[in-house]
Amino acid sequence: MTAQLDPTVQEFVDALNANDQDRFYAVLTDDATMSDDGVERDLAQWTGAEIFDSNARMRIESIGDNGTELVADYTNSRWGSMRTTWRFVLRDGKVSRFETGQA
């Protein structure tokens, strides 16, 4: 059986790839947090700069931990392409935290 993303994580990825801010923020809890390369970041500022203002896209390479971890080729107009890891904490069907960094 091929590993699949948790449906909530899949929605996060789909919203990111569609550059759909409303859809993206709808999948996050109101108090969601995140880190990038181990550093806590302001979620709204980071997602604005690294996702929406830079037309980010991710192509999933592998999936782990019951669909809540992934490795992806992440591309945006700010940094180009890089191999990244993503880990998600879910609560009540939404993402309460995500951690990303270079793989």
N, C-alpha and C positions, 0 to 999 in steps of 0.2 A: 504494500500500500504506500502510495506517495504521501509524504507529509503535507498537511494543509495548514494554512493560517487559521487561527481562531477567527470567527466571523467579525468580531470587533476590530481585531488587528487588520483584517482584510479591508474593512471599511476605512480605517485610517490610511492604509496604503492607497486605496482607490481614490479617496478624497485628495490626498497629496498629489497623486499623479494627474488628477483632473484640475489641479490648481483651484479647487473649490473651497474657499475659506469657510463659508457657512457650514458646509457638510463636514469639513475637518473639525471645526470647533464643536460641532454637535456631538461628535464621538468622544470628546474629552469631558471629564468631570469639571465642575466649576472651580475646584481647587487643584487641578492637575499641575504637576511639576515635571521638570525634565533636567537632564544633564547632557553635556557634550564633552567627550573625552575626559570624563570624570569631574568636570567643573559644573556646578549648579548654574543654570542660566534662567533669565527671565523668559518665560515661555512665549509670551506675545511678541517680545522683541526678537527673540531667536527665530521663531517661525516666520515672522515677517521678513527678516533679512535672508534667512537660509532656505526658505521654502517659497513663499508667495512672491516676494519681490525679485527672486532670482530664478523663477520658473523651474523649480526642482522636479526631478523625476527619480523614481527608484525602480530598478529591475532586480527582482529577488533571485538570489543564487541558491540559498539553502534555508531550511526552516527547522527549528528545534524547539525543545521544551513545550510540547503540546501546542505548538502554533503561536507561542508568545515571544519567541526569539527568532531573529532572522539575520542573514547576511545578505547585503544587497550592493549592487553597483549603483551608487548615488551620484547624480549629476545635477549641477546647477550652474547658472551663468557666472556665479561669483568665484567658484573654486574649480570648475571642470568636473571630471569624474574621479571618484575614489571608491574603494571597497570599504563598506561600513558595516558595523554591527548595530542591531537594534534590539532592545529588551523592553517588554511592556508589562506593566502591572495593571490588572483590570479590577474594576469594582462596579458592581451593579450594571454590567453590560457596557461599561465605558472605560476608556483609558484614564487611569488616575496618575500614571507616571510613565514616562519613557526615557530611556537612556540610550544614547547613540555615541558612536566614536569610530575612529578608523580601525579597520580590522587588521 
